[in-house]
Amino acid sequence: MARPQPSGPMVSAIVMATILAIYLVLVGWRALQFLQTGNPVAVVMGSALLVLPLIGAWALWRELWFGMRSAALVRELEAEGGLELGIALGPTGRPTRAGASAAFSRFRDDAESSPDSWRVWLRLGVVYEAAGDRRRARQAIRHAIELAQQNRQDRRE
């Protein structure tokens, strides 16, 4: 199967992740320089600066992992023909906010009736995103990722 070409948002995420990684390395390097001075104030500053790149690296990895896993699930669902939401689309091909809001209850009911289906939760996340509720969209998509992982583990056993 051919590998999909990176989209504009994917390229932007890669560029931003690269810039953040460079920044984290530079801050970590500066932290080590502070620690090596032996000056108590500089050591405290260096210790604080060392924690920031670790937190930043963790957050960067978490976001990249989320993006890769959610994109893989979207591709899988699209290949199955399950990404057709029946919602009005805008000129960009994405669901409109009004269309998503109007159809939201149907997707919520689907998630309540099939709580173990990653496909249902992923569709719900896409509808949340289209309706402008990013927080709930990410929660639903994270849940879809967890369910898909459980599904794959159950098939292995």
Order of alpha helices (4+ residues) and beta strands (2+ residues): alpha-alpha-alpha-alpha-alpha
